[in-house]
Amino acid sequence: MVKITIIGVGRVGGALAIALSGKGFEVENLVVRNDITAYKISEFIEPRPKISTLDEVSEITSEIVFITTQDFEIENAARKLAGKIKNSKPIIFHTSGSLSSEILRPLQENGCLTGSIHPLVSLSEAVLGARRFASSYFCVEGDASAVETARKIVEELGGKPFTIETKHKILYHASAVTACGHLVALIDVAIEMLTKCGLDENSAKETLLPLIKSTVENLEVQTTAEALTGTFARADVKTFEKHLAALDESVSDEAKEIYLQLGARSTHLAERQGANAENLKEIQAKISLAKKNFKC
Ligand SMILES: NC(=O)c1ccc[n+]([C@@H]2O[C@H](COP(=O)([O-])OP(=O)(O)OC[C@H]3O[C@@H](n4cnc5c(N)ncnc54)[C@H](OP(=O)(O)O)[C@@H]3O)[C@@H](O)[C@H]2O)c1
């Protein structure tokens, strides 16, 4: 049985402990600051892991260590952990999306292989989270042998590993934030517009959800250019002008700016669809003019 230690037993650490124990890994240690959650998590794990603080651990004997603390605690935990690496040299991973394996350098200097394993999934709670890994994508990077081990762990969890170069880790994270958090913010802009039509916020969200879902479903089988529908896909100058006038009257400058910025991007997708080039140029010119007024 491969032995693992998990440092930081929150949403991700707890979920990994439960999921990996279910896949035949031995969770040797749960390293905590506050042991209440860890005791709850340990009830799902056989054999029961040791629960201790990092100061109480004298030596790491597990083959694999996951640092699943908050991002801002990883460096500190790695530095402390370096003092506990003695005879055996575990492979050490963290699970942050925005930080690369470079933050684990003190452990590399102690002879450990290091890497990061970032599950591209939202985990709001450990027990539920343990079931979310299957069929999720995981971004793995780091030392070549650590990446190989990371891929095997992800596959054991039923996930799909992919690798990027370490230098691209922060750009990768910006992409994830754009697809996830920014999507929510964008929907909030659409809700703002719909509330100006008389719907309350909740009804506006409910009303938009089937439209959003159908768009996401189209993206499952089409490229972004193919999936674009609406005014920009039709290169419909007149409707675009009416949108601008209505937005001017009704919504915040921020919402209008977002409409314009994404409108410009949509014209490029429409070009790829083969929409009327002349009309698209006209829309692009009007967007540039309107953006100048916003200085965006
Ligand atoms: N949640 C997600 O959806 C998600 C998804 C992908 C990746 N991630 C990444 O996974 C990592 C963990 O995120 P999370 O959401 O699981 O955070 P979390 O729920 O806040 O859990 C972090 C845990 O680490 C503990 N901790 C902090 N410093 C410690 C130390 N020195 N020794 C022992 N325990 C320590 C914290 O204890 P306290 O309670 O005392 O602070 C907390 O229990 C982050 O790098 C995050 O970016 C999160």
The ligand as a Gaussian input file, in Angstrom:
#p B3LYP/6-31G(d) Opt

LIG

0 1
 N      -11.715000      24.256000      -2.717000
 C      -11.544000      24.138000      -4.014000
 O      -12.528000      24.131000      -4.772000
 C      -10.178000      23.952000      -4.606000
 C      -10.095000      23.373000      -5.883000
 C       -8.834000      23.169000      -6.433000
 C       -7.693000      23.503000      -5.726000
 N       -7.801000      24.087000      -4.498000
 C       -6.534000      24.405000      -3.781000
 O       -6.362000      23.443000      -2.728000
 C       -5.718000      24.054000      -1.586000
 C       -6.614000      23.932000      -0.359000
 O       -7.827000      24.615000      -0.600000
 P       -9.111000      24.342000       0.306000
 O      -10.252000      24.973000      -0.389000
 O       -9.165000      22.907000       0.695000
 O       -8.729000      25.211000       1.604000
 P       -9.353000      25.064000       3.071000
 O      -10.672000      24.390000       3.027000
 O       -9.232000      26.424000       3.696000
 O       -8.347000      24.070000       3.803000
 C       -7.038000      24.397000       4.122000
 C       -6.712000      23.687000       5.418000
 O       -5.316000      23.763000       5.672000
 C       -5.140000      23.993000       7.085000
 N       -3.801000      24.530000       7.324000
 C       -3.285000      25.738000       6.981000
 N       -2.004000      25.826000       7.368000
 C       -1.692000      24.659000       7.977000
 C       -0.526000      24.141000       8.613000
 N        0.605000      24.861000       8.695000
 N       -0.586000      22.899000       9.151000
 C       -1.714000      22.163000       9.085000
 N       -2.853000      22.586000       8.506000
 C       -2.844000      23.817000       7.960000
 C       -6.259000      24.962000       7.399000
 O       -6.458000      25.048000       8.779000
 P       -7.197000      26.337000       9.423000
 O       -8.652000      25.961000       9.360000
 O       -6.646000      26.401000      10.791000
 O       -6.859000      27.525000       8.584000
 C       -7.415000      24.292000       6.649000
 O       -7.997000      23.248000       7.406000
 C       -5.434000      25.509000      -2.008000
 O       -4.136000      25.556000      -2.545000
 C       -6.473000      25.774000      -3.094000
 O       -6.053000      26.779000      -4.006000
 C       -9.010000      24.317000      -3.918000

